[in-house]
Amino acid sequence: MPSQHDDVLRFKEDAPPRAPDGEPWKVLIVDDEEEVHGVTRLALADFRVHGRPLALLHAHTGGDAVRMMREHDDVAMILMDVVMETEHAGLEAVEAIRKQLGNSRVRIVLRTGQPGQAPETEVVSKFDINDYKEKTELTTKKLYTVIHTGLSHYRELVALDRNRQGLLKVIEASARIFEVQALERFAEGVLQQLAALLYSNGSSVMARHTVSVAATRNPDGLVVLAGTGSYAGSAGRPVREVVEPVVLEALERALREKRSSYTENAFVGYVGTRGGTENLLYLSSDAPITLADRGLVELFCRNVAIAFENLQHPPA
């Protein structure tokens, strides 16, 4: 059954956000043979996955691999030799990475020059291994397939983890804003929590120069409820005197269309109430807004709509 607030936030699709340009996937090559490092480096020199290049890191022993992973916990994939300084050095390194370091996201492919050195099914199940290959199997074409599959899986795991973190932030943010009873303070809290939700969720792209404004519509037009960044201290002033023309146009379009929308780096939120009050949120930064972020913003804004309703039209 549809919620009474289902008509409050309808999102308009604008230009889809781009992945951050030039942000490479970290891939760790672990092998005691320098030739293997050189061949792998050559094979993957121009390889890109989902539009992003690879940044290759190198270790020559299992112990070095563990130390490298301790320093670079954002490594997306490991190509791990099984036999190095000891017969099971690679497996011991994998166990340390999974259990001691607690890194369950990195994808691992075991490589061996000695067939039968480690039973495939046992290794895969015990250490959460993506694949197990003999070195002679990994032609350039097959290496591309292994890398692409592993990085795609890693990306999905990261997205799921960030989504879980984001949902926790939605719950926390919603609880905080419901505690505020003054409308202006409430609007300021909404902007702060919205910015935190979008730009403090573990993304490697840090937001700078974030500005935001909350406004309400009254008989005289749009009036600022709260602002941050260059809009700070503008509460009570007409919006047209505070924001740039392009921002004013976006806010007025949201009023006309009665729906929220996105651009690559900005969010315009339309929040209407059953009592006829119309409120607007605008947030812009130099960091992109991802598709995962959009889902969290919609959930957060549904809670905001209910809170606005209660503040502006308290129950009798």
Backbone hydrogen bonds, N-H to C=O, Kabsch-Sander energy under -0.5 kcal/mol:
donor,donor_aa,acceptor,acceptor_aa,energy
6,D,3,S,-1.7
8,V,5,H,-1.8
9,L,5,H,-0.6
10,R,8,V,-0.6
11,F,9,L,-0.5
12,K,260,S,-2.6
14,D,12,K,-0.7
23,E,20,P,-1.1
25,W,53,P,-2.6
27,V,25,W,-0.6
27,V,55,A,-2.4
28,L,77,M,-2.8
29,I,27,V,-0.5
29,I,57,L,-3.1
30,V,28,L,-0.6
30,V,79,L,-2.9
31,D,29,I,-0.5
31,D,59,A,-2.1
34,E,32,D,-0.6
36,V,33,E,-0.8
37,H,33,E,-1.2
38,G,34,E,-2.2
39,V,35,E,-2.7
40,T,36,V,-2.4
41,R,37,H,-2.6
42,L,38,G,-2.2
43,A,39,V,-2.5
44,L,40,T,-2.0
45,A,42,L,-0.9
47,F,44,L,-1.0
49,V,52,R,-2.6
52,R,49,V,-1.6
54,L,47,F,-0.6
55,A,25,W,-3.4
56,L,54,L,-0.6
57,L,27,V,-2.8
59,A,29,I,-2.5
65,A,61,T,-1.9
66,V,62,G,-2.0
67,R,63,G,-2.1
68,M,64,D,-2.6
69,M,65,A,-2.3
70,R,66,V,-1.8
71,E,67,R,-1.5
72,H,68,M,-2.0
75,V,72,H,-1.3
76,A,26,K,-2.2
77,M,26,K,-1.4
78,I,107,R,-2.6
79,L,28,L,-2.8
80,M,78,I,-0.7
80,M,109,V,-2.8
81,D,30,V,-2.1
81,D,79,L,-0.5
82,V,111,R,-1.9
84,M,82,V,-0.7
84,M,86,T,-1.9
89,A,86,T,-1.2
90,G,82,V,-2.9
92,E,88,H,-2.4
93,A,89,A,-2.1
94,V,90,G,-2.2
95,E,91,L,-2.4
96,A,92,E,-2.0
97,I,93,A,-2.4
98,R,94,V,-2.6
99,K,95,E,-2.9
100,Q,95,E,-0.6
100,Q,96,A,-0.7
101,L,96,A,-2.4
103,N,97,I,-2.3
104,S,102,G,-1.0
107,R,76,A,-2.5
109,V,78,I,-3.0
110,L,131,D,-2.4
111,R,80,M,-3.5
112,T,133,K,-1.7
117,Q,114,Q,-1.6
123,V,119,P,-2.2
124,V,120,E,-2.6
125,S,121,T,-2.0
126,K,122,E,-2.2
127,F,123,V,-2.2
128,D,124,V,-0.8
129,I,124,V,-1.2
130,N,108,I,-2.4
131,D,108,I,-1.2
133,K,110,L,-3.0
135,K,112,T,-2.4
137,E,134,E,-1.8
138,L,134,E,-0.9
138,L,135,K,-0.6
139,T,137,E,-2.2
143,L,139,T,-2.8
144,Y,140,T,-2.2
145,T,141,K,-1.7
146,V,142,K,-2.5
147,I,143,L,-2.7
148,H,144,Y,-2.8
149,T,145,T,-2.5
150,G,146,V,-2.5
151,L,147,I,-2.7
152,S,148,H,-2.1
153,H,149,T,-2.1
154,Y,150,G,-2.3
155,R,151,L,-2.5
156,E,152,S,-1.8
157,L,153,H,-2.2
158,V,154,Y,-2.6
159,A,155,R,-2.3
160,L,156,E,-2.4
161,D,157,L,-2.3
162,R,158,V,-2.8
163,N,159,A,-2.2
164,R,160,L,-2.2
165,Q,161,D,-2.3
166,G,162,R,-2.8
167,L,163,N,-2.5
168,L,164,R,-1.9
169,K,165,Q,-1.9
170,V,166,G,-2.3
171,I,167,L,-2.3
172,E,168,L,-2.5
173,A,169,K,-3.3
174,S,170,V,-2.7
175,A,171,I,-2.0
176,R,172,E,-1.8
177,I,173,A,-2.4
178,F,174,S,-1.8
179,E,175,A,-0.6
179,E,176,R,-1.0
180,V,177,I,-1.1
186,F,182,A,-2.6
187,A,183,L,-2.7
188,E,184,E,-2.2
189,G,185,R,-2.3
190,V,186,F,-2.3
191,L,187,A,-2.0
192,Q,188,E,-2.2
193,Q,189,G,-2.6
194,L,190,V,-2.5
195,A,191,L,-2.3
196,A,192,Q,-2.1
197,L,193,Q,-2.3
198,L,194,L,-2.0
199,Y,195,A,-2.6
200,S,196,A,-1.4
206,M,204,S,-0.8
211,V,284,S,-2.5
212,S,228,T,-1.0
213,V,282,Y,-2.4
214,A,226,A,-2.9
215,A,280,L,-2.6
216,T,223,V,-2.5
217,R,278,E,-2.3
218,N,216,T,-0.5
218,N,221,G,-2.7
221,G,218,N,-2.5
223,V,216,T,-2.7
224,V,237,R,-2.7
225,L,214,A,-3.6
226,A,214,A,-1.5
228,T,212,S,-2.6
231,Y,228,T,-1.9
232,A,229,G,-1.5
234,S,231,Y,-1.1
236,G,224,V,-3.1
237,R,234,S,-2.0
239,V,222,L,-2.3
241,E,238,P,-1.4
242,V,239,V,-1.9
243,V,239,V,-2.3
247,V,244,E,-0.6
248,L,244,E,-2.5
249,E,245,P,-2.6
250,A,246,V,-1.6
251,L,247,V,-2.4
252,E,248,L,-2.7
253,R,249,E,-2.2
254,A,250,A,-1.9
255,L,251,L,-1.9
256,R,252,E,-2.4
257,E,253,R,-2.9
258,K,254,A,-1.5
259,R,254,A,-1.0
260,S,10,R,-0.9
261,S,268,V,-2.5
262,Y,12,K,-1.0
263,T,266,A,-2.4
267,F,283,L,-2.7
268,V,261,S,-2.7
269,G,267,F,-0.5
269,G,281,L,-3.2
271,V,269,G,-0.5
271,V,279,N,-3.0
272,G,270,Y,-0.5
273,T,277,T,-1.9
276,G,273,T,-1.7
279,N,271,V,-2.6
280,L,215,A,-3.1
281,L,269,G,-2.3
282,Y,213,V,-2.5
283,L,267,F,-2.3
284,S,211,V,-2.8
285,S,265,N,-2.0
286,D,208,R,-1.5
289,I,264,E,-2.3
290,T,288,P,-0.6
294,R,290,T,-1.6
295,G,291,L,-1.3
296,L,292,A,-1.4
297,V,293,D,-2.6
298,E,294,R,-2.4
299,L,295,G,-1.9
300,F,296,L,-2.6
301,C,297,V,-2.9
302,R,298,E,-1.5
303,N,299,L,-1.3
304,V,300,F,-2.1
305,A,301,C,-2.4
306,I,302,R,-1.6
307,A,303,N,-2.0
308,F,304,V,-3.0
309,E,305,A,-2.2
310,N,306,I,-2.0
311,L,307,A,-2.3
312,Q,308,F,-2.9
313,H,309,E,-2.0
